[in-house]
Amino acid sequence: MASHDWNTLETEAQLHEAILSSNSGPVILFKHSTRCSISAGAWRRMEEVDTDHYSIYWVDVIADRSISNAIEQRLGIRHESPQAILLQDGEVVWARSHYQVGQL
């Protein structure tokens, strides 16, 4: 289900690398539920994000709930789905959920 140049987050090591990579450029963490119509719409909006300007990492919150929980713990952002979190220099600079996902 991955799209374009998106990276899949399935391990905490991959999450760590995604956060570190935000030191080189903006990173979006996208939490997606495969069981939610709102999340399906958010997926379509995320497909319009220019991957030349943002690195996108996505997590399937159903299959990889532990990674979703790790994002919440490491970044201090309450879990929602769908959810997009923009990181720069290892810090959260923007976070949106539901119908606001994809509105950068």
C-alpha positions in Angstrom: 0.0 0.0 0.0 3.0 2.3 0.2 2.9 5.3 -2.2 5.4 7.2 -4.1 8.7 7.5 -2.2 7.2 6.8 1.2 9.0 4.8 3.8 7.2 2.3 6.0 7.7 2.4 9.8 7.5 -1.1 11.3 10.2 -1.0 13.9 11.4 1.4 16.6 14.8 1.5 14.9 13.1 2.8 11.7 11.3 5.4 13.8 14.6 6.5 15.4 16.2 6.8 11.9 13.1 8.9 10.7 13.5 11.3 13.6 17.3 11.6 13.0 16.7 12.2 9.3 14.7 15.3 10.2 18.0 16.9 10.9 18.7 16.9 7.2 15.3 18.0 6.0 11.6 18.0 7.0 10.0 14.6 7.8 6.3 13.8 7.9 5.2 10.8 10.1 1.8 9.7 8.8 -0.4 7.4 11.0 -2.9 5.5 8.8 -5.7 3.1 9.7 -6.6 0.6 7.0 -10.1 0.3 8.6 -11.1 3.9 8.5 -12.7 5.9 5.6 -11.5 9.2 7.0 -8.0 7.7 7.0 -8.5 6.6 3.3 -9.3 10.2 2.4 -6.2 11.4 4.3 -4.1 8.9 2.4 -5.3 10.4 -0.9 -4.5 14.0 0.4 -1.0 12.8 1.5 -0.4 11.4 -2.0 -0.4 15.0 -3.1 2.4 16.1 -0.8 5.6 16.9 -2.7 8.2 14.2 -1.7 10.9 16.5 -3.2 10.4 18.7 -0.1 9.3 16.2 2.5 10.4 12.7 3.5 7.3 10.7 4.4 7.2 7.8 6.7 3.9 6.0 7.4 2.7 3.5 9.9 -0.2 1.2 9.7 -1.8 1.8 13.2 -3.7 -1.5 13.0 -0.8 -3.8 12.1 2.0 -1.8 13.9 0.2 -0.3 17.0 3.4 -0.5 19.0 5.1 1.9 16.6 2.2 4.3 16.8 2.5 4.1 20.6 6.2 4.7 20.3 5.6 7.9 18.3 3.2 9.1 20.9 5.7 8.4 23.7 8.8 9.8 22.0 7.2 12.9 20.6 4.6 13.7 23.2 1.8 13.9 20.6 -1.5 12.2 21.6 -2.4 9.4 19.2 -5.0 10.1 16.6 -5.7 8.4 13.3 -5.3 9.5 10.7 -2.5 11.8 11.9 0.4 13.7 10.2 3.3 15.0 12.3 5.9 17.3 10.7 9.4 17.1 12.2 12.4 19.4 11.7 15.6 19.0 13.6 14.1 16.2 15.7 11.3 18.4 16.9 7.6 18.5 16.2 6.7 21.7 14.4 3.2 20.8 13.2 0.7 18.1 13.8 -2.8 17.5 12.3 -5.4 14.8 12.4 -8.5 13.6 10.5 -9.6 16.0 7.8 -6.7 18.3 8.3 -4.1 15.7 7.2 -2.4 16.7 4.0 -2.9 20.5 4.5 0.7 21.6 4.7 
